[in-house]
């Protein structure tokens, strides 16, 4: 947090800290990206409304969102553009985002606050910690993980977030009939994801043929994805349903 931009008066604005329990292997690396002044101010202005904390314990959805509605959880939303778009386009659902990089969290809460979005909340924390400590079993209608770091080198494959223990945890948090949606632009990782998901007994593949599905309408196409399409890069979507 020492690299965060100071406000115009020279004092560092309020910034929440990344919440994370100690683990031997991480699926992410904290990058030294500098917070812009707008992102820093967004935390101070909008974090009290949008921010969630591990210290709050189990998430009480009705208390947080002021209603009972289908719930969608996204892990690793980056700068948050697509998550914000989904929250705006699906106002009948409540969205929860988890991200470990403060600049992305700052950008999302800033844009959400300016747009007056009310069906969105955010954790600046490790996803496993949030799932284990805050998300009740069977309480989510959709979980999505889009374009996670593929960790290309074989020696780093153990860092890939999509591994059997996490998939089992994700599956347990889905309500019967709930969806787990993954997307990647790296074919070897797509094949790895497919193998892991196929071995999870709580899940069944929604693909009518083969392992993958066409991009569901609810997943926005990102700028990164459009650029990749122009270069001839592929994208693989995996959609699985929690068995009853």
N, C-alpha and C positions, 0 to 999 in steps of 0.2 A: 504493500500500500504506500510505501514511501515514494513511489514514482508517480503517484497521482497528482494531477494538476492542482495548483492552489487557486483559490478564488481571487477575485480582483483586488481584494483588500490585503492579499498576501497570506491569509490564514488558510490552512487546509480544511476543506469542507468535510462534513460527516461522510464516512464510508463504512459500510458493514464489512466484517472480515469473513473470509472463506471459512465455512464450518466443515471440518473433516476429522474423523476419528483416525487413529493410527492403523495403517495396514501395510503389509509387506510389499504388495504390488499395486501400482496405480495404473489406471487406464488413461491417464491424462498427464500433461506436463503444464505447470503454471508458466505461461509465457509472460515476458516482461513488456507487455503492451502498455503504452502510456494512456491514461485516461484523459479524454478531452475535458475542457472546462464544462461543456454542456453535460457530459456523462457524470462528472463529479457532482454538479449541482442537482442533477436528476435524482441521485441517491438522497440528498438532503431533502429535496422537495417531495419526491414520490415514494421513497422506500417505506415510510410508515403505512402507506396505503397498500402497496403491492408486495412488500417483503414478508417472507415467512422464515421461521428459524427452527432449527432442531431443538432449541431449548424450550420451545412451546409445546413439545411433545406431540401426541397423536393429533392429526389434523381434524378439526371439527368443521366439516364442510358447510353445514347450514349456518354456523356462526360466522365463518369467514366470508362466505359468498352471500349470505342473507337469503338463501333459498335451497331447495333440493333440485338438482338437475344432473343430467349425465355428465360424467367427469372424464377429462382427457389429460394425460400426463405426457410431457415431452422431456426427454433426457438429452442434454447437449444442444441447446437451441442456437448457439453461435451468437450472432448479433440480434437475433430475435425477429427478423422481418417476417418470415413465414409463420411463426407462431402467432404474432400479432395479427396477421392477415386472417388466420384461421379463427382466432377469437372474434374478430369483427364479422366474419362471414357465417359463423355458427353461434349466434347469440343465445341459442337455447342450451348451450353447453358451457360448463365451467372448465377453464384451462389452468393447469399447473405446470410451470416450467422449472427445470433444474439445470443450472449451468455453473461452472467453476471459474470462469474468466470474468472478472469484474467489468471490463469495458463493454462486453456484450450485455451483461445484466443492466449496466447503466443505460445503454442505448435503448434496451427494450422498455424499461420502466419510464424512461423519458418520453419515448414515442407513445406508449400506452397512456401515460398521464395527459399528454397534450391532446390525444384523440378522445379522451374521456371513456376509455374502455373499462368496464367494470367486472367482466367475467374472466379475469386473469390474475394469477398470483405467482410469485417467483421465489425459489430457493437459491441462494448462493452457497452451495454445499455439495458434498459428494453424494452421488445418486444412491449408492448402496445404503448410506446412512439414512437418507430420507425415506427410502422404501422400507427399511427395517424398523425405524423408530416413529415414523409419522403417518405412513399410509396403511390403512386397515386392509386386511385380506378381503378380496371380493368386492372392493369399493370403486373400481375404475371400469369405465366402459371402453376406453381405448388407451393404449400406450404406444408412443412412437419414438423411434430413434433414427434420425436421418443423417446420413453421411458421417458416421463416426470415424475417427482416425483409424485407417486400416493397418497401421503399423506394418509397413511392407516387409521389413527385414525379418527373416525367420526367427532370429534370436529375440525379436520383440513381439512375436505373435502372442505370447502369454499376457501381454498388456491389452490385447483387444477386449473391448468392453463386452462384446457378445460371446459369452462363455456359458457352459452349462449351469454353474451356480447362479449367475445373474438371471438367466432365462427362467430357471425354476422360481426365483424370487418374483420376477415380473409376472409370471403366470399365476402365482398365488394371489397377486393383487388385483387381477382381472375378475370381474363378475362373470358368471357363466354366460357364454355368448359374446363376451367382450373381445376386442381385437388387439393383436400385437402387430404393429406395422413397422418394418425396417426398410431402409433404402440405402444403397451404396453405389458408387460409380467405379468400384474396383472389383472386377469379376472374381478373382481368387477369394476375396473377402465375402462376396455374395455366396460362393460355394461353401465356404466355412460356416456362414450363418445358416444356410440351408441344412447342413449336417447337424448343427447344434439344435435347431428348432425341431427337426424330424425326430430327435431322440427324447424330446420332452413329452411325457405321457399326457399332460393336461392340455396340449395343443393339437389342433388339426389344421392342415393346410387349406386355405381358401382357393388356391389355384385350381382351375378346372382341368388344366393340362400342364404337365411339367411341374417345376418347382416355384416359378415366379409368376407375378400378376402384372397387368398393366397398371400404370400409376393411378391410384384411386382419385376421384374428383376432389376429395378433401385435402390432398397434399398439394400445396402450391408448387409451381416450378420456380426454382431459385435462379438468380442471375448467374451464379456459378454453373448451374445445370444447363442453362441456355447456351452459355459459352462453350461448355463441353459438347453439347449437341452439334454446334457449328463445326467443331473440330472432329466430329465423328465418334465421340466417346459414348459409351453406353451407360445406362442406369438400370439397376436391378431392384425391383420392389418385391418384398416378401410380406404376405399378409396371412396371419394365423388367427384362429378363433379358439377361445377357451371352451373346452368341452363342458357340457352340462354336468 
